[in-house]
Amino acid sequence: MKVSELKYERLSIEEFAQEMQEVIAQVKAAASADDVMAARNRCNQLAIRLETAQALSYMRYSINTADAFYLAEKDYYDEVGPQAQNYLLEYTKAMLDSPYRKELEERGDIIPLVFRSFEVELKAMSPEIIQDMIEENKAVSEYSKLMAGMEFPFRGEKLPRPMLMKYAKSPDRATRKEAYQVLGETLQAHSKELDDIFDRLVHIRDRMAKKMGYRNFVELGYYRMGRLCYGPDEVKQFRENVRRDIVPVVSRLRTELGKRLGAEPLMLYDYDIIFPQGDPVPKGGKEEIFAAAKAMYHDMSKETGEFFDFMLETEAFDVESRKNKWGGGYCTSFMAYHQPFILANFNGTSGDVDVVTHEAGHAFADYTTSHNKFVVELNVGGMETAETHSMSMEFFAWPYMEHFFGEDAKRYQFMHLVDALSFLPYGTIVDDFQRQVYENPDWTPEERKAAWRKLEAEFRPHITFEGIPYLEEGTRWQYQMHIYETPFYYIDYCLAQTAALQFLMESKKDYKDAFARYVRFLSQGGEKVFTELLEEAGLRSPFAQGALEEVAKASEALLRQLEASLEA
């Protein structure tokens, strides 16, 4: 069945509530561990129905945010979702209080990690914040719709932001500058809305945290992310690792590259391009990219080949950019159908290839783990684990880049690795900006912008924003959708990038062995925490002091090696 043919059926809150009340009563009245398991299985089937309905309605809304029916369905789940979460919370409490918990763990019916995740869920939700959650969902939707409908006037056309950003990679500096001027001026025209929505979100989230007894939203935000093996202290150490070992390398590399571009000083609009003659672009369009991806995945392994065939047969991609389509990219899955789906916005740049590596890495994990015993409770793992699946696949695709870029394959690899390293300081800025904002919820818009400028100077001292309309004020974060939509979901990308870079270095030594370790890492889904999976794969935790020193050295050495081969 094709994704477009998947049946959507609303799961009403009334039906969900009735069934959940029966499940909760069943857990509480259980006379044996088997009775608890029967209730658990019933709850999981209900959760699958709800998640599938939500995911399908959101997907169909995001491919056309002007679709009145699916906008209404999305709004419905925004409204009733917190109520549904509250029923699941009551189920979680009943499971944790069950006298059969120990027996269930000893029998292996439910692994201890599931109960640990339940404990975190209890800390992330409370009945008293349901109305706040509804209000938060509405504000997030307001932002999403604003950004999806925003048009950027560029050279006689009105472009969605993904298409505008194609010009940010132009080898012509004047074109890049013009693109960023349009970006800044258009955002500035909506500045009051962007500031207002974010201010509301910060205060809603702060209010929720304080109702639940937390000092601020930072602690609640971590619990909402379901993190099981690290917290703010570990992330603080990671930030220090980035500052000490990654920032100097990135600053050195980017300054060198800027000189070659003739970009002194290095402006924000010079940061999306690596090579003076222009960065490598795919040698074909959508059809050629998908043909190359199919050949790659079939050569990579039997499992990846079967997976990609399934994605093509079910038409599980929507990659054309258009007005009213959500402006980012994502992978989701429809659990009831064991069906992953990828949304993206192709724009003729190397980012189009990243869709069939990065997002396909997510989809491969969804496909591989869809029948795992605890996939409903633990999914594919925490977000840092999920992003390791996708970012590592980008690097395991390296041997196949000639299929996409022809003679520019090595130039792509160089660019890709520079971008991967450069991302770590940026992602750290995004995360620490949120920490500061939520520790200071009453900051004015000007104070938030000042905090962003200070972080840029600390982690990306080699870039200047001066003279770029609006963005020079410290507003780069306003089109980083995660900051509005999914607070604290960004450091996960950084943590995953460190693991992916280690997988790259291992693949250079023994590709087959490294790929086998990657598949083992991925196939366990959430049944082990991130740090355990890293250790099992022979990779170093990014939280250890000095953990990124070797990553930085090895990455720079590989870049110098690629650079030499390009000059030869």
C-alpha positions in Angstrom: 0.0 0.0 0.0 1.3 3.4 -1.0 1.6 6.1 1.7 -1.0 8.2 -0.1 -3.4 5.3 0.3 -3.0 4.7 4.0 -6.3 5.1 5.7 -6.6 8.0 8.1 -9.1 7.6 10.9 -9.4 10.0 13.8 -9.1 8.4 17.3 -11.4 10.4 19.4 -10.4 11.4 22.9 -13.7 9.9 24.1 -12.8 6.4 22.7 -9.2 6.7 23.9 -10.2 7.8 27.4 -12.7 4.9 27.8 -10.3 2.3 26.7 -7.4 3.7 28.8 -9.6 3.8 31.9 -10.3 0.1 31.4 -6.6 -0.6 30.9 -5.6 1.3 34.0 -8.3 -0.6 36.0 -7.0 -3.8 34.5 -3.4 -3.1 35.7 -4.6 -2.2 39.2 -6.8 -5.2 39.5 -4.3 -7.7 38.1 -4.1 -11.0 39.9 -0.9 -12.1 38.1 2.0 -10.8 36.0 0.2 -12.3 33.0 -2.8 -10.0 33.7 -0.5 -7.0 33.8 1.1 -8.1 30.5 -2.4 -8.4 28.9 -3.2 -4.8 30.0 0.2 -3.6 28.7 -0.3 -5.2 25.3 -3.8 -3.6 25.1 -2.4 -0.2 26.0 0.4 -0.5 23.4 -2.1 -1.3 20.7 -4.1 1.8 21.7 -0.9 3.9 21.7 -0.1 2.6 18.2 -3.5 3.7 17.0 -3.1 7.2 18.5 0.5 7.7 17.3 -0.4 6.5 13.8 -3.4 8.9 13.6 -1.4 11.8 14.8 1.5 11.1 12.5 -0.7 10.6 9.4 -2.6 13.8 10.1 0.5 15.8 10.8 2.2 14.4 7.6 -0.7 15.4 5.5 -0.9 18.8 7.1 2.8 19.4 6.6 2.8 18.6 2.9 0.1 21.3 2.5 -0.3 23.5 5.6 -3.3 25.2 3.8 -5.3 21.9 3.7 -8.3 22.8 5.9 -9.2 19.2 6.8 -5.8 18.1 8.0 -5.1 21.5 9.7 -8.3 20.8 11.7 -7.1 17.3 12.5 -3.7 18.6 13.6 -5.4 21.2 15.7 -7.6 18.5 17.2 -4.6 16.5 18.4 -3.0 19.6 19.6 -6.1 20.1 21.7 -6.6 16.6 23.0 -3.0 15.4 23.0 -2.3 16.6 26.5 -5.4 14.8 27.8 -4.3 11.6 26.1 -0.9 12.0 27.7 -2.5 12.4 31.1 -4.3 9.0 30.7 -1.0 7.4 29.6 0.5 9.0 32.7 -2.0 7.3 34.9 -1.2 4.0 33.2 2.5 4.7 33.8 1.8 5.2 37.5 -0.2 2.0 37.7 2.6 0.1 36.0 5.2 1.5 38.4 3.1 0.7 41.4 2.3 -2.8 40.3 3.3 -5.5 42.8 4.3 -7.6 39.8 6.9 -5.2 38.5 9.9 -7.3 39.9 8.5 -10.5 38.5 7.9 -8.9 35.1 11.5 -7.8 35.0 12.9 -11.1 36.2 10.9 -13.0 33.6 12.1 -10.6 30.9 8.5 -9.6 30.0 9.4 -6.0 30.5 13.0 -4.9 30.8 14.1 -2.5 33.6 14.8 0.3 31.1 11.1 0.5 30.3 10.3 1.2 33.9 13.1 3.7 34.0 11.6 5.5 31.1 8.2 5.4 32.9 9.8 7.1 35.9 11.1 9.9 33.6 7.7 10.3 32.0 6.2 10.9 35.4 8.6 13.8 35.9 7.7 15.2 32.5 3.9 15.5 32.8 1.3 16.4 35.4 -2.5 16.8 35.1 -2.2 20.4 36.3 -0.3 21.5 33.2 -2.8 20.1 30.6 -4.2 23.5 29.7 -0.7 24.9 29.4 0.3 22.1 27.0 -2.7 22.9 24.8 -1.7 26.5 24.8 1.9 25.6 23.9 0.7 23.4 21.0 -1.3 26.2 19.6 1.6 28.6 19.8 4.0 26.1 18.1 1.4 25.6 15.3 1.2 29.4 14.9 4.9 29.6 14.4 5.0 26.6 12.0 2.3 28.0 9.9 3.9 31.5 9.8 7.2 30.0 8.6 5.6 27.7 6.1 3.7 30.5 4.5 6.5 33.1 4.5 7.6 34.1 1.0 10.9 35.7 0.3 11.0 38.1 -2.7 14.1 37.4 -4.7 14.9 38.6 -8.2 11.3 38.8 -9.3 10.2 35.6 -7.6 8.5 34.8 -4.3 10.4 31.8 -2.9 9.9 29.6 0.2 12.9 29.8 2.4 14.4 26.4 1.3 14.5 27.6 -2.3 15.9 31.0 -1.3 18.8 29.2 0.6 19.9 27.6 -2.7 21.3 31.0 -3.6 23.2 31.1 -0.3 25.5 28.5 -1.9 26.2 30.5 -5.0 29.9 31.0 -5.9 29.0 34.6 -6.6 29.4 36.5 -3.3 27.0 39.3 -4.3 24.3 36.7 -4.9 24.9 35.1 -1.5 24.8 38.6 0.2 21.6 39.4 -1.6 20.0 36.1 -0.5 20.8 36.8 3.1 19.6 40.4 2.8 16.3 39.2 1.6 16.2 36.6 4.4 16.9 39.2 7.0 14.5 41.8 5.6 11.7 39.3 5.3 12.2 38.0 8.9 12.4 41.6 10.1 9.0 42.3 8.5 7.6 39.5 10.8 9.8 40.3 13.8 6.9 41.3 16.1 5.2 38.0 15.5 8.4 36.0 15.9 9.2 37.7 19.1 5.7 37.5 20.4 5.3 33.8 19.7 8.6 32.9 21.3 7.9 35.1 24.4 4.6 33.3 24.9 6.2 29.9 24.5 9.0 30.8 27.0 6.4 31.9 29.6 4.1 29.0 29.0 6.9 26.5 29.5 8.3 28.4 32.5 4.8 28.3 34.0 4.5 24.5 33.5 7.8 23.9 35.1 7.0 26.0 38.2 3.6 24.3 38.6 5.4 21.0 38.7 7.9 22.2 41.3 10.9 22.8 39.1 13.0 26.0 39.4 12.7 26.6 35.6 12.0 24.8 32.4 15.5 23.5 31.9 14.9 20.5 34.2 11.4 19.8 32.8 12.7 20.2 29.3 15.3 17.4 29.8 12.6 15.1 31.3 10.3 15.9 28.3 13.1 14.7 26.0 13.1 11.4 27.9 16.9 11.4 28.5 18.0 8.4 30.5 21.8 8.6 30.7 22.7 12.3 30.8 21.5 15.6 32.1 22.6 19.3 32.2 25.9 18.6 34.0 27.0 16.2 31.3 26.0 18.6 28.6 27.9 21.3 30.3 31.0 19.1 30.1 30.3 18.5 26.4 30.1 22.2 25.8 33.5 22.6 27.4 34.8 19.8 25.2 33.5 21.6 22.1 34.9 24.9 23.2 38.3 23.5 23.9 38.9 21.0 21.2 36.5 21.7 18.3 36.2 25.5 18.2 40.0 26.1 17.5 40.0 23.6 14.7 36.8 24.9 13.0 38.0 28.5 13.4 41.4 27.7 11.8 39.8 25.7 8.9 37.1 28.2 8.2 39.5 31.2 8.2 41.7 29.4 5.7 38.7 28.6 3.5 37.5 32.1 3.8 40.8 33.4 2.4 40.5 31.1 -0.6 37.0 32.5 -1.2 38.4 36.0 -1.0 36.0 36.5 1.9 37.8 38.6 4.5 36.2 39.1 6.9 34.2 35.9 6.7 30.6 36.9 6.7 27.6 34.7 7.6 26.7 34.7 3.9 30.1 33.1 3.1 29.5 30.2 5.5 27.3 28.1 3.3 30.0 27.6 0.6 33.4 25.9 0.8 34.9 26.1 -2.7 35.5 29.3 -4.7 34.2 27.7 -7.9 31.0 26.7 -6.1 30.3 23.6 -4.0 29.6 20.3 -5.6 26.0 19.7 -6.6 24.3 16.4 -7.6 24.8 15.5 -11.2 21.1 14.9 -11.7 17.7 15.7 -10.4 15.3 13.8 -8.3 15.1 10.7 -10.5 18.9 10.4 -10.8 19.4 10.9 -7.0 16.9 8.1 -6.2 18.4 5.8 -8.8 21.9 6.3 -7.3 20.5 5.8 -3.8 18.8 2.6 -4.8 22.1 1.2 -6.3 24.0 2.3 -3.2 21.7 0.7 -0.7 21.6 -2.6 -2.6 25.4 -2.7 -2.6 25.7 -1.7 1.0 23.8 -4.7 2.4 20.9 -7.0 1.7 18.9 -5.3 4.5 19.4 -1.8 3.3 18.5 -2.8 -0.3 15.2 -4.4 0.9 14.5 -1.3 3.0 15.0 1.2 0.2 13.0 -0.9 -2.3 10.1 -0.8 0.3 10.4 3.0 0.6 10.2 3.4 -3.2 7.4 0.9 -3.7 5.3 2.6 -1.0 6.1 6.1 -2.4 7.3 7.1 1.1 9.0 10.4 0.0 7.8 13.9 -0.6 10.8 16.0 -1.6 9.6 18.8 -3.9 9.6 22.3 -2.4 6.4 24.3 -2.9 4.3 27.0 -1.3 2.5 26.1 1.9 4.6 23.0 2.4 6.4 22.8 5.8 9.9 24.2 5.2 12.1 21.7 6.9 12.8 18.0 6.5 11.9 15.0 8.7 11.4 11.3 8.9 8.4 9.9 10.7 6.7 6.5 10.8 3.2 5.2 10.9 3.5 2.5 13.5 0.3 0.6 12.7 1.5 0.1 9.1 5.3 -0.3 10.0 5.8 2.4 7.4 8.5 5.1 7.6 8.0 8.4 5.6 10.4 11.1 4.6 9.6 14.8 3.9 12.1 17.1 2.4 12.5 20.2 0.2 14.9 19.5 -2.7 16.6 22.7 -3.9 19.3 21.4 -6.3 22.1 21.4 -3.7 24.1 18.7 -2.0 21.4 18.8 0.7 19.2 16.8 -1.7 21.7 13.9 -1.4 21.7 14.3 2.4 18.0 13.5 2.4 18.6 10.0 0.9 21.4 9.4 3.4 20.5 11.3 6.7 16.7 11.0 6.6 17.0 7.5 5.1 19.2 6.6 8.1 16.3 7.5 10.4 13.9 5.5 8.1 16.2 2.5 8.1 16.1 2.5 11.9 12.3 2.7 12.0 12.1 -0.1 9.4 14.6 -2.3 11.2 13.1 -1.8 14.8 9.4 -1.7 13.9 8.9 -5.2 15.3 11.2 -4.9 18.3 9.5 -6.1 21.6 9.7 -2.7 23.3 9.4 -0.3 20.4 6.2 1.3 21.6 7.7 2.2 25.0 11.3 2.9 23.9 11.0 3.7 20.2 14.3 3.7 18.3 16.0 5.2 21.4 16.6 8.7 22.7 16.9 11.5 20.1 20.7 11.4 20.4 20.6 7.7 19.5 18.2 8.4 16.6 20.4 11.1 15.2 23.4 8.8 15.4 21.5 6.5 13.1 21.0 9.2 10.5 24.3 11.1 10.8 26.3 7.9 10.6 24.5 6.8 7.5 25.7 10.0 5.8 29.3 8.8 6.4 28.7 5.2 5.5 27.5 6.5 2.1 30.9 8.1 1.4 32.2 5.3 -0.8 29.2 5.8 -3.1 29.4 9.5 -3.6 30.7 9.2 -7.2 27.2 7.9 -8.1 25.8 11.2 -7.0 28.6 13.8 -7.6 30.7 12.1 -10.3 34.3 13.6 -10.4 33.3 15.9 -7.5 32.9 13.1 -5.0 36.1 14.0 -3.1 35.1 17.6 -3.0 31.7 16.6 -1.5 33.5 14.5 1.1 35.7 17.4 2.0 32.7 19.8 2.2 30.7 17.3 4.2 33.4 16.8 6.8 34.0 20.5 7.1 30.2 21.1 7.6 30.0 18.2 10.1 32.8 19.7 12.3 31.4 23.2 11.8 28.0 22.1 13.0 29.3 21.2 16.5 29.9 24.8 17.6 26.6 26.0 16.1 24.6 23.2 17.7 26.2 24.0 21.0 25.1 27.7 20.6 21.5 26.6 19.9 21.4 24.5 23.0 23.1 26.9 25.4 21.0 29.7 24.1 17.9 27.8 25.2 19.4 27.0 28.6 20.0 30.7 29.1 16.6 31.8 27.9 14.8 29.4 30.1 16.9 30.3 33.1 15.9 33.9 32.4 12.3 33.7 31.2 11.6 37.4 31.7 14.4 38.5 29.3 13.2 41.0 26.7 13.6 40.3 23.0 16.7 42.5 23.1 18.3 40.6 25.9 17.7 37.3 24.1 19.3 38.7 20.9 22.3 39.9 23.0 22.7 36.4 24.5 22.8 34.9 21.0 25.4 37.5 19.8 27.6 36.7 22.8 27.4 32.9 22.1 28.3 33.5 18.5 31.4 35.4 19.5 32.4 32.6 21.9 31.8 29.6 19.7 32.1 31.0 16.2 34.5 34.0 16.6 35.6 33.6 12.9 32.2 34.8 11.5 30.7 38.3 11.4 27.1 39.3 10.9 27.8 43.0 10.5 25.7 44.7 7.9 23.3 41.9 7.3 19.8 43.3 7.9 18.1 42.1 11.1 20.4 39.0 11.4 23.2 41.3 12.7 21.0 42.0 15.7 21.3 38.4 16.9 18.2 36.8 15.4 19.7 33.8 13.5 17.8 31.6 15.9 14.4 32.7 14.8 14.4 30.4 11.7 15.9 27.5 13.7 12.6 25.8 14.1 13.7 23.4 16.9 14.0 26.4 19.2 10.3 27.2 19.0 8.9 23.7 18.3 11.0 21.2 20.3 13.0 22.9 23.0 16.3 21.2 23.9 16.1 18.9 20.9 19.3 20.1 19.3 22.3 19.0 21.4 21.2 15.6 20.4 22.5 16.4 16.9 25.8 17.4 18.3 26.2 14.3 20.5 25.2 12.1 17.5 27.7 13.9 15.3 30.6 13.0 17.6 29.5 9.3 17.3 29.1 9.6 13.5 32.5 11.0 13.1 33.9 8.1 15.1 32.1 5.7 12.9 33.6 7.5 9.9 37.1 7.0 11.2 36.4 3.3 12.0 35.0 2.8 8.5 38.3 4.1 7.1 40.1 1.3 8.9 37.6 -1.5 8.2 34.3 -0.6 6.5 32.7 -4.0 6.8 33.4 -4.2 10.5 32.3 -0.6 11.2 29.1 -1.0 9.3 28.3 -4.2 11.2 28.8 -2.4 14.4 26.5 0.4 13.2 23.7 -2.0 12.2 24.1 -3.6 15.6 23.9 -0.2 17.3 20.8 0.7 15.2 18.9 -2.6 15.5 18.7 -2.5 19.3 16.6 0.6 19.1 15.9 2.0 22.6 16.6 -1.2 24.4 20.0 0.2 25.6 20.8 3.8 26.5 23.1 5.9 24.3 26.2 5.6 26.4 25.9 1.8 26.6 25.4 1.5 22.8 28.5 3.7 22.3 30.6 1.5 24.5 29.3 -1.7 22.8 30.2 -0.2 19.4 33.7 0.7 20.6 33.1 4.4 20.5 34.0 7.0 23.2 31.3 8.9 25.1 31.2 12.6 24.3 30.6 13.4 27.9 34.1 12.3 29.1 36.6 15.1 29.7 38.7 15.6 26.6 36.5 13.2 24.7 36.6 15.3 21.5 40.3 15.8 21.3 40.9 12.7 19.2 37.8 13.4 17.1 39.1 16.9 16.3 42.6 15.6 15.4 41.5 12.7 13.3 38.9 14.8 11.4 41.5 17.5 10.7 44.0 14.9 9.5 41.4 13.4 7.2 40.5 16.8 5.8 44.2 17.6 5.1 44.5 14.2 3.3 41.4 15.0 1.2 42.7 18.5 0.5 46.0 17.1 -0.7 44.2 14.7 -3.1 42.2 17.5 -4.5 45.3 19.6 -5.2 47.2 16.7 -6.8 
